[in-house]
Amino acid sequence: MVRAATVFALSAGVALPTIVAAPTAYAATVTRTTTEDDGRLSLGLPGNALWVKVSVLASNAPDAAVLATTDELTSTGYNAWTTDAAIKLPEGTVFGDYPLAVEYRMPGGVVERWTGGSFGYKLHTGVSTAAFDRKTTSYDERNVVLNGTATTWNPATGERTPAAAGTTVTVTLNLRDAYSTPRTTTAQVTTAADGAFSLPVTPDAEITGGSAVVSAATDVDPDNARPLSGVGVEKLTYRITSDTSRYRVNANTDVTVTGRVERLTADGWKGFTGAPVISTGTEPLSYGNGVVDQIGASTTYADGYFSHLARVQYATTGIYTGLRPSVYYGKGNDRPYDIAAIAVPQHFWYSEARMTLDEFGRLTATGRLATNASVSCYDKVDWVALQVSLDNGRTWRNMKSQATQYCSFYQFETWGYDNALYRIYHPETDRFIARTGTPVRLARTPTRIVNVSITPSRPRTGATMTVKGLVQQKVGGVWKAMPGAKVTLVFKPKGDPNWYWTKKDIPTSTTGNFSFRDTNYGDGTWALVLQSKNGFFYSESRTIYVDAI
């Protein structure tokens, strides 16, 4: 630290050359003036100045009287000088702000004069002491009291005395809640006749620090804010069990959640009285602020038991129940919670549904169970059934049931009926509600080929033979002629497992009859088959073995 007065004393009596202006390299000026809480004055001036003198003027007039002057300043920083003692003005001087004149000399320069700024000749009131009555709060003891005193320093007497009764003290507390979110809260308190103040606080959070400062008043210069120490929290240990009145419920249906909360005490585990219990439909997270998806809440009874309604909205693996997040026992999944299993069947629809009945009577039904939700294709299995009604939808019975495949697809294959209603049925499961698909009517007309004959019965190989027969359709339970049908003649040679067609597109007459000639290919079996026709079942005739000559 450099004492400017000492430097000036060493320079006293030394003849200095006349310098009109200081070199640019040494140009400097006062950048600030600050009146400290103890009446000293601080200047913003380079710390390498050789000499500094401060004068307090009565006014801004050119010939204003000098009320006080001192060159006893100490360099307190790279660009700071502070008077060694409080500046005292003449007795009777009115409190207020007075202009300043600063004279200084930089190395290699001349004495320069700067005017500006002000000296605050006022009462200085501030918080002298402030401390909390506890170092920690707990779940049971959440209140803490800030006790302190405010004092006033009088620059005229140099004494510090209790602040006037009713002086307002503003307290700012820095808090950190259960989610580690920083926030501040502010409160005000007034002093008693002895300058003391007392402020009860219930932070429900950790106090990480803060400040206390006297509010500004006329002719009073508030001291710098006094920092406050922190107040920690004592963690509470608890455990919880829960259950639900029903396992499977529909969405928007209330279930009763019951259970018990116990806390660890010096005497072991005891029922936790008055604890705030909440239930959520999703698992608590370790991040984020606030409670997500709360569906029910209650307060524990004297014995620690609780009961409340919870309304579930969508599919979930359980109801998650714990205490409402608190700085005293944690947040999200950092705090104990219990899971009560529950299933909420969701709505769905049948997508890409298709049913067909082919000419051979084979029934095929395909489709998928679809929802608006994002569904995993790997671990979701449901049972669906293919149902049939033979009495126009009055009664239904299962034809076949099976588990859904990848991505909730289903596919059925079975034998169908001539005329029936078919639908897909999904019984209620943990995942989906019970739902029936739209009934689909599938029908085909039965057919048959009868009265088939081949003449002569033993034709020569390569010779011509005559084939006759009748095609019929079943209408209203009665077999009738089927005009306009086409049949194909097929042949299986003796010793050959395969069938070969020899003539096709053979039409039936208006009476359903057909008659045509074809070549005999030797020993073998002959038959006729009905060619495909929309709305009709396939049919084939009896086989006729021909022993050729």
Summary of the structure (lengths in Angstrom):
residues: 549
radius of gyration: 51.6
end to end distance: 140.5
largest distance: 161.4
contacts: 1651
relative contact order: 0.07
helix: 3%
strand: 53%
